[in-house]
Amino acid sequence: MTTAIYCHTDCLAHEMGSWHPESPARLQAIEDQLIASRIDTCIDHREAPLADLSDIGRVHHADAIARIRDNVPAAGEYYPIDGDTLLNAHSWQAALRAAGAAVAATDAVIAGELDNAFCAVRPPGHHARPSEPMGFCLFNNVAIAARHALEVHGLERVAIVDFDVHHGNGTEEAFLYEPRVMMVSFFQHPFYPYTGVGGESQFNPNMVNVPVAAYSDGEKIRRLVTDLWLPALRSFRPQMIFISAGFDAHREDDMGQMSLVEADYAWITRQVMAVAKEFSQGRIVSCLEGGYSLSALGRSVVAHLKALADLE
């Protein structure tokens, strides 16, 4: 199999203060674990391009884009989007690289250059709503890539799998009334951003978002994937699958209170790959979301990549 990892040094330059858990050290931890695991030479390393604004504009409103572009501060300063989301002098460029990685990976996978790809980029994306950035996220990278697959490549059905500890509210909002997109997720509840339960999403068959209690472990998650996700995905028959790969449901991650381990992420990845092989020509693009315990993040990404690249 040919698996690529997309990244760029611009994604290291975006930072929100030394106190902030969504830090450049996250990407460095992933790189360190890739080298330590000796799989870095088995992965095709590609540089993330800058996204075109037309790609971003398929998901985000013009004023949401302008709020980031027009408020980039001077070097050494920060502009607060909200209490947890800040811009520095390099945030606009990093956000374009993160979205650009997802779009470029989509192009390469659909073209048959790659079987699948992982975008080791930041800022993350799945909380970014069409109307506003929020929750550490500026642009919704996975949503932008999924929309690109539909509108540029003409795919008729794509699926988004989200295993971050937080509900991907921005992704849900972007596709709530889009029958060409199915979203499946689990997320700790009640927990930030306090969405995904009740409301209109519970009546939309393209949204299979499953709240789980704190301290839920791998056994519970494997059951819900088997009982809820996989039948929905197979019924939908996606032509491509996108993954919002958040690793903050790991038992070592203090940002959540769930109890997954690396083997659980590998297992989930293999289940998604089986669906992709059956219906999607194996086509998967995965994008980094959360994961803030650096060691656990690095190890979990390695497990995810080993599964994607069939290196287990």
C-alpha positions in Angstrom: 0.0 0.0 0.0 1.1 3.6 -0.6 0.4 5.8 2.4 1.5 9.5 2.5 1.8 11.9 5.4 1.3 15.6 4.6 2.9 18.3 6.7 4.6 21.7 6.6 6.8 23.7 8.8 4.3 26.6 8.6 2.1 24.4 10.9 4.7 24.7 13.6 4.8 28.5 13.5 1.1 28.8 14.6 1.0 28.9 18.4 -1.4 30.4 21.0 0.9 30.9 24.0 3.1 28.7 26.1 0.2 27.7 28.3 -1.9 26.3 25.4 -2.2 22.6 24.9 -2.7 22.9 21.2 0.9 23.5 20.6 3.6 23.0 18.0 5.1 20.3 20.2 2.2 18.0 19.1 3.6 17.7 15.6 7.1 17.3 16.9 5.9 14.4 19.1 4.4 12.7 16.1 7.6 13.1 14.1 9.7 11.7 17.0 7.5 8.7 17.4 7.5 8.0 13.6 11.2 7.9 13.7 11.4 5.8 16.9 9.0 3.3 15.5 11.0 3.1 12.3 8.0 3.5 10.0 9.0 7.0 8.8 10.9 5.6 5.8 7.8 3.5 4.9 5.6 6.5 4.5 5.6 8.9 1.5 6.3 12.3 3.0 4.7 15.2 1.1 4.6 19.0 1.7 1.3 20.6 2.2 0.4 23.3 -0.3 -1.6 26.4 0.5 -5.3 26.0 0.1 -7.1 28.1 -2.5 -9.7 30.4 -1.0 -12.3 28.9 -3.4 -11.8 25.5 -1.6 -12.3 27.1 1.8 -15.3 29.1 0.6 -17.2 25.9 -0.2 -17.6 25.4 3.5 -16.9 28.7 5.3 -18.7 32.0 4.9 -16.8 35.0 3.6 -16.9 36.8 7.0 -15.6 33.7 8.8 -12.6 33.7 6.4 -12.1 37.4 6.8 -12.2 37.2 10.6 -9.0 35.2 10.4 -7.3 36.8 7.4 -7.9 40.4 8.6 -7.0 40.0 12.2 -3.5 38.4 12.0 -1.5 40.3 14.6 2.0 41.6 14.6 4.9 39.3 15.6 4.8 38.6 19.3 1.1 39.5 19.7 -2.1 37.5 19.8 -5.6 38.1 18.6 -8.3 36.3 20.5 -11.0 34.5 18.5 -12.4 33.2 21.7 -11.0 32.3 25.1 -9.3 29.2 23.8 -8.6 30.1 20.2 -6.0 32.8 19.3 -4.2 34.0 16.2 -0.5 34.8 16.0 1.4 36.3 13.1 1.7 32.9 11.4 -1.8 31.5 12.0 -3.3 32.5 8.6 -0.5 30.7 6.7 -0.7 27.6 8.9 -4.5 27.4 8.5 -4.0 27.6 4.7 -1.5 24.8 4.9 -3.7 22.6 7.0 -6.7 22.9 4.7 -4.4 22.7 1.7 -3.0 19.4 3.0 -6.5 17.9 3.1 -7.3 19.0 -0.4 -4.0 17.9 -1.9 -4.4 14.5 -0.2 -7.9 14.2 -1.6 -6.6 14.9 -5.1 -3.8 12.4 -4.8 -5.9 9.6 -3.4 -8.7 10.1 -6.0 -6.1 10.2 -8.8 -4.7 6.8 -7.6 -1.3 8.2 -6.7 -1.9 7.1 -3.1 -4.1 4.5 -1.4 -4.6 6.8 1.6 -3.0 9.7 3.4 -2.7 11.3 6.9 -2.5 15.0 7.3 -0.2 15.8 10.3 -1.3 19.4 10.4 -2.5 22.1 12.8 -4.6 24.1 13.6 -7.2 21.3 13.8 -10.6 21.8 12.2 -13.7 19.9 13.3 -15.0 22.6 15.6 -14.8 25.3 13.0 -18.3 26.2 12.0 -19.2 27.6 8.5 -19.9 30.9 10.2 -17.0 31.1 12.8 -13.8 29.6 14.0 -13.8 28.2 17.5 -12.4 25.5 19.8 -8.7 25.7 18.7 -10.0 25.4 15.1 -9.7 27.9 12.3 -10.9 26.2 9.1 -12.6 22.8 9.0 -10.0 20.8 7.1 -12.0 17.6 6.8 -15.2 19.4 5.7 -13.2 21.3 3.1 -11.7 18.1 1.7 -15.1 16.3 1.7 -16.7 19.2 -0.1 -13.8 19.3 -2.6 -14.4 15.6 -3.3 -18.1 16.2 -4.0 -17.9 19.4 -6.0 -14.6 19.2 -7.8 -14.2 15.4 -8.3 -17.9 14.7 -8.7 -18.2 11.9 -6.0 -21.8 11.2 -5.1 -21.3 9.9 -1.5 -18.6 10.5 1.0 -18.4 9.6 4.7 -16.7 11.3 7.6 -15.5 9.3 10.6 -14.7 11.3 13.7 -13.2 9.6 16.8 -12.1 12.7 18.7 -13.2 13.0 22.3 -15.2 16.1 21.5 -18.2 16.3 19.1 -17.3 17.7 15.7 -20.0 20.3 15.8 -18.6 22.3 12.9 -18.5 19.2 10.6 -22.1 18.3 11.6 -23.3 21.8 10.9 -21.6 21.9 7.5 -23.3 18.7 6.4 -26.5 18.4 8.4 -28.7 18.7 5.4 -26.3 17.2 2.8 -27.5 13.7 1.9 -24.3 13.1 -0.1 -22.4 13.1 3.2 -22.7 10.7 6.2 -21.0 11.5 9.5 -20.4 8.9 12.1 -18.8 9.8 15.4 -18.6 9.1 19.1 -17.8 11.7 21.7 -17.8 12.1 25.5 -21.0 13.6 26.8 -21.7 15.9 28.5 -18.6 17.7 27.3 -17.4 20.6 25.2 -18.9 21.8 22.8 -22.1 20.4 24.3 -23.6 19.6 20.9 -24.5 16.4 19.0 -27.3 15.4 21.4 -30.9 16.3 20.7 -31.8 19.0 18.2 -32.3 18.3 14.5 -29.3 16.0 14.1 -31.0 13.2 15.8 -33.6 13.1 13.1 -31.2 13.2 10.1 -30.2 9.7 8.9 -26.9 11.0 7.6 -25.7 11.8 11.2 -24.8 8.8 13.3 -23.2 10.7 16.3 -23.1 8.6 19.5 -22.6 10.3 22.9 -20.7 8.1 25.4 -20.1 8.6 29.1 -16.8 9.6 30.7 -14.5 6.7 31.3 -15.9 4.7 28.4 -13.2 2.1 27.4 -12.2 0.4 24.2 -14.7 -2.5 24.7 -17.6 -0.1 24.7 -16.3 1.9 21.7 -15.7 -1.3 19.7 -19.3 -2.4 20.4 -20.8 0.9 19.2 -18.5 0.9 16.1 -19.7 -2.6 15.3 -23.4 -2.1 16.1 -23.9 1.5 14.9 -21.2 2.9 12.7 -20.4 -0.1 10.4 -24.0 -0.9 9.4 -24.7 2.8 8.7 -21.5 3.1 6.6 -22.2 -0.1 4.6 -25.8 1.0 3.9 -24.5 4.4 2.7 -21.8 2.8 0.5 -19.4 5.8 0.5 -17.1 6.4 -2.4 -14.5 7.9 -0.2 -13.9 8.2 3.6 -12.5 11.1 5.5 -11.3 10.7 9.1 -11.2 13.4 11.8 -8.5 11.7 13.7 -8.5 13.1 17.3 -6.5 11.1 19.8 -7.7 12.9 23.0 -9.9 10.0 24.0 -6.7 8.2 25.0 -6.6 7.2 28.7 -3.5 9.3 29.2 -5.0 12.5 27.8 -6.2 15.0 30.5 -8.3 16.9 28.0 -10.9 14.2 28.2 -12.0 11.4 30.5 -12.1 8.4 28.2 -10.0 5.3 28.3 -8.9 4.3 24.8 -5.4 3.0 24.0 -3.3 2.7 20.9 -4.8 -0.7 20.0 -8.3 0.8 20.0 -7.3 3.4 17.4 -5.6 0.7 15.3 -8.7 -1.4 15.5 -11.0 1.5 14.5 -8.8 2.3 11.6 -8.9 -1.3 10.3 -12.7 -1.3 10.5 -12.9 1.9 8.5 -10.3 0.5 6.0 -12.5 -2.6 5.5 -15.5 -0.4 4.6 -13.3 1.7 2.3 -12.0 -1.5 0.6 -15.5 -2.7 0.0 -17.1 0.5 -1.3 -14.5 3.2 -1.7 -11.6 1.7 -3.7 -9.7 1.9 -0.4 -9.7 5.7 -0.5 -9.2 7.4 2.9 -7.9 10.8 3.9 -7.3 11.3 7.6 -6.6 14.6 9.3 -5.2 15.3 12.8 -7.7 16.8 15.2 -7.1 16.6 19.0 -4.6 14.7 21.2 -2.7 16.6 23.8 -0.7 14.1 25.9 2.4 14.2 23.7 3.6 10.7 24.2 0.1 9.1 23.8 -0.5 11.3 20.8 2.7 10.2 19.0 2.1 6.5 19.8 -1.5 6.6 18.7 -0.7 8.3 15.4 1.9 5.6 14.8 -0.7 2.9 15.5 -3.2 4.7 13.1 -0.5 5.0 10.4 0.7 1.4 10.8 -2.9 0.3 10.1 -3.4 2.7 7.2 -0.1 1.5 5.6 -0.6 -2.2 6.4 2.6 -2.2 8.5 1.2 -3.9 11.6 
